[in-house]
Amino acid sequence: MENLLAALLLIWGNASAGHADVTLDKVVAASLTPPPVVQTEPNQPSADKDAYLRPASKEDPQPDSPKVKGVYSTAYSAGGARFQQLVKLMDDTDLNAMVIDIKDDKGYITYKTGNPDLEKTGAEQKFIGDIGSVMKTMKEHDIYPIARVVVFKDTILANKRPDLSFKNPDGTIWANSKKDSFVNPYSKEVWDYNIEVAKEAVKQGFKEIQFDYVRFPEGFEKRADTLKYTHDSRTRINAVSEFVKYAREQLTPLGVRVSVDIFGYAAAVPAAEGIGQDFQKIAMNVDVLCPMIYPSHYSTGWYGSNVPDAQPYKTIDGASKDTWKKLNPLKELKPIVRPWIQDFTATWVPGHITYNAAQVNAQVKALKDNGIDEFLLWSSSNKYTPGATYSP
């Protein structure tokens, strides 16, 4: 199973973004293999030796929040003309939330925070020219604001502070095939930097911080012994899980939720030591878990489909069941489950279908039939299907 997951993650490593619906799916859709019929490892909570990772308490800091049905917005959209189109979409439908890039996939902080510690990194840009106006508009239209903060994929910080990144044997900063660099999840300084970004977003009025790329680079296990970086005796899984726990401890007193994006198929396989992700250890330390379960990300055989992309209900149904199998043993520590689903046509997938309102609604129905009332729609272009009812 570990070999299977390592292969999948190595393939995924060529993607340019955690939710990419262009380059990512071209390779993933052709390479994923079906999950095994028999579970080889029991879905049990963390062993006693990891009991320190369990949160001291688990109360929702936003108990009056609505059932979130949201969309993704780049900082460019939020700071440009498309923002008004997205607001109108909220007004005209049951959608009620926006996930906005506050620290993006390159590591840019997408507005001027006024925080001198963040300014000195050189990461701040004015992609969102007037963050106050954006927040005011969302409040006026009852739009639930979620700040997306990309954590360990951070080319900007890696170049600014090579000591916080991974270096090749020749001393250069390591980068993947897309020229993206990562920073070190073992580094407390990296943790605090991202949490500072999150705290600034809270000051602006965001009610939830959604952390993405909470992991080591894809295929890290193949280069861990050759790259130069600071680390200790902790496993990569525990280093990442400790960050999530620490982040929530820092942010909960501010009254803000913490959510984490995670590979959807991670619910169907054991923990991924290579990239340091454990579905359960992360889940028990967040208020909301956001598995990425786009049908286009699964290939022949998954959930009994020849082309999972062409079976949106069946694929989301299977992925939802896998998610609950992984989370149910956590009992009272289970987070809210709010998956990312597909609102784009995966033209690169052999046998794909065009996604329109019917396909979007089918995914929502599959979630609802599995007791999941919340979801987020991904479209990298931020163009969403007209006519969807977003209800079963």
N, C-alpha and C positions, 0 to 999 in steps of 0.2 A: 504493500500500500504506500509506503514512504517513497518507493521508487516511482510509482505512478504519479504521486503528487509532485515530486521533484521535477518530473518530466513536464507536467502541466504548467508548473510555475516558470520553468525555463522558457517554455513557449510564450507564456504570458509576458515575459520580460521584454519582448520586442515592442510591446504596446507603449504608446506615448502618454496615456492617461488611464487612471483607474476605471473610467467609464467609457473609454474610447469606443465609438461605434463605427470606426473606419478601419484603421490598421489592426487594432486588437482582435476583432472578430474574424478577420481574414485567416489568422493563424489558429485561433482557438477553436473556431467552429469546425475546422478540418482536423483537429488534433485530439480533442477530448475523447476519452473512451468511456463506456458505460460504467457506472459504479457496480461493485460486486453485489451479488444477490444476498450473500451472507455477510453480516457484520462481523469483522474479525476482532474488533476491540469493543468492549462494553462502553456504552454512553454513560459514564459515571462522572460526577464532579471531581475536581482536582484531588489528588492524593493528599494525605495528611501533611506530608512534608511541605506542601504548598499552601497550607492553611492560612499563612500570613497574607496571601493574596485576596482572601475573602474580605469583602467590605465590612466595616463595623456595623453599618446600617444601610438600609436601602429604601429611602423614602423619595418619592417624586417631588423635586423642587418646583415643578409646574403642574400641580394636581388639577388645576382648572383649565388646562390646555384642551383645545378641541381635538377630535380625531383628525390627525394631519393627513391631508391629501395635497401633495405639493409637486413643484416642478423645479428643475435646476436652471440657474441663471449664471452666466459668466459675469465677471465684473464689467466687461464691455457692454453687455446688455443692460445690466443694472444702471450703468452710468450713461446710457444712450437712449435713443428713441424707442428701442424695443421694450424698454421697461414699461412704458405706458400700454403697450400691447399685452404684456404679461399681466398687468394690473386689470385690464379689461377682461382677460381670460378668467381671472379670479372672480370678477364681478358677475360674469355671465354663466359661471358653472359652479359645481360643488367644490372646486379646487380652492384651497384656503391657505397655502403656504409657499414660500420661496426659499430655496437653498442657494445662497449667493456666495461666490468666491470672495473670501476675505484675505486668504493667503493661498495663492494658486499653485498650479503644478510645477512652475518654475521656481517658486519660492518668493515671488513678488507679493508684498503686502499691497492691496489694491486701492488704498485710499491713504490720505495723510492723517496719521493718528495724532500727531502732536507730541508723541512720546519720544523723548530724546534718545532713550536706549534703543528703540526700534529704528529711529531715523539714522543712527550712526552705522547701521548695517548696510545702508544703501539700497535696501530692498523695497522701500516705499515708492509707489507710483500713484499717479492721480487718474487711474482708470475709472474710478467713481469720483467724479469731481465734487459732488455735494452729498456726502453720506447722510447728513442730517435731513436733507430733503427726501432722500430715498426712504429713510426710516419713518419720517412723518407721513409720507404717502401710504406706506404699508399699514401704519397704525390707523389711519383714516378709513382704510378699506378692509380692516379686520384681517389682514394677511399676517399669518404667523411667520416671524422672521428667524431663519436658521443660517448661521454663519459657517461656511465650509472652510476648514483650515487643513491644508495639506501639510503633514508633519515631517516625515523623514525623507521624502523626495524633495530635495531643496538645492538646486544647482546654484542659486544665488549665494546662500550661506556657505555652501561647500567651497566656492571660489573665494569668498571673503575670508573664511576661516578654515583653511585646509586641515588644521589640527582637529577639527570637529568632524572631519569626513573620513573617507577611505582612500589610501594612497597606493598606487602601484609600486612594485619593487624599485622602479627608477625614480620614485618620489613625486610623480605626477598624480593629479587627482583622478581617481577611477571614474569612468562614466560608462553607461550602457550604450547599446547600438544607436540609440536616439540622442546620444550626447547629454543625457540626463544624469546628474550626480545625486547621491544620497548623503545625508548626515547620519551620525552614529547614534543608534538608539541606546547605547550604554551611557551616553553623555548626559549628565544632569543639567549641564548648561544648555544643551539642545532642548531638553524637556522644558526648562524654565522660559526659554525664548518663545516657544510655541504657546505656552500658557499665557505669557504676557500679551501675545497677539490676541489670544482668546479673551483675555480680560478687557482689552481695549474694545473688542466687539461687544462685550456685555455692556460697557459704558454707553455705547451707541444705542442700545435697546434690543439687541438680539436676545431671544429667549432660549436659544439652543446653540451649542457649539458642536458641529459635526466634524470629527477628525477623520481624515482620509490618509492613505498610505502610512498606516500605523504598522510598519514592518521594515525588515531589512530588504535590500534589493533582491530581485528574483534570481534564483540560482546561487545565492550567496554561499551555500555550503560547499560549492565547487571552488571558491576562491578565498574562503575564510582563512586558510593557512598561508596564503601568499600576500594578501593585502595587509598594509600596515594601518593599524588603528588601535585605539585604547579600549581595552576590555578587561573584565574581571572573570571570576569563576562562575558567574550566573549563566544559565542557559540563555540563548537568544529569546526563547519563548518567555522566560521570566523577566528579562530586561524589558521587552515590549509590554507585557502584562503589568509590570510595575509602573510603567509610564501611564498607562490607562488609569490604574488605580489612583496614582498621585494626581493626575489631571482632574479627576472627578473630586477628589478631596479638596483641591484648590478652588474649584469652580462652584461646587454645590452651595457653599455659604453665600455666594452671590445670587442665589435663586435661579440659576440657569441649568438647563438640562445638558447632559453630555451624551453624544451619540458617536458611533464609530461605523464606518463603512468596512465591509469585509467580503471576501470572495464568497459568492453564493454556494458554489460546489464544496466549500470547506465544511459544510454541514454533513457531507456524504463521505468524508474521508477523515483519517486521524489527524492530529495536530501536525502542523508543518514546521518542524524545527529549523529547516533551511532558512525560511524568511521570518521565523519567530512568531508565528500566529497560532494561537490556540482558541478555537471558537468559544469554548466554555469559559476559559479564564478571562477573555476579553468581555464576554457577554455579562458576566456577573458583576463587572465593575462599570457598566454603563446604564444609563436610563433608557436608552433606545439603541437597538441594534439594527443596522441597515444592510442586509445581505443583498448583493448584486446578482439577481437571478434572471437576467435577460434570456429569453428563449434562444436567441441567436448564439449564446455562449455555450450551448450544449450540442454535441454532434450525435451521429447515428448511434442509436441504442439507449441513450439516456431516457429513462422513464418510458421505455417501450415504444419510442417513436423513431422512425427512419429519419425524419427531419424535424427535430424538436422546435425549430423556428416556425415551422408550419403548423404546429400544434400548441398554440399559446396557452390554452386552458390546461391541457394535459401536463405540459412542462412546468407551469407555475404550481399546479396541484402537487406534483411530485416533489418539487423543490421546497414547497411549504411544509409538506409532511416530514422531509428530512430535517428541516430547521427545527420543528417541534421535537423530533426525536432527540436532537442534540441538546435542546434547551430544557425540556421537561425535568430532567434530573436535578436542575438547579433550584427547583421549587420556588421558594419565596424570593430568590435572587434573580429570577427570570426578568429580563428587560422587556419593554415594549418592542414588538417586532414590526418594523416598518421597511419593507423591501423596496429596492429600486427595481422598477419594471420598464419595459421597452416601449418607447414611442418613436420608433424609427424603423425604416425598412433596411434590412441587412442584405443589400444587393450582392455582396460577396459570398453569401452562403449558398451552396448548391441546393436547389429545391426550395429556396426561400419564398415567402409570400409577401405581398404588399401589406404593410400595417396601416390600418385605418381605424375608424371608431370601433368597429366590431372586434378587432383584435385587442385593442386597448381594454374594452369592456370585458372581454373574455378573461384577460389577466386579472382584472379587478374582481371578477366573479370567483375565480379560482382562489384568490386570497380570502374573500369573504366566506367561501364554503369551508375554509380551513381555520376560521375564527380570527382572521387578520383583517382589521378594519382600516389600517393605515397603509399608505404607499407613497412613493416618490417616482415621478416620471423623468426618464433621462432622454434628452435630445441634445446632442452637442451643439446643434445650431440654435437651440432654444425656440424652435418652431414646433408647436404642439398640434395634434390632430383636431381639427374642428369637428363638432358633432358628437364627440364622445360624451356619454352621460356620467362616466366614472362611478357607476353603480351596477350591481348585478342585474 
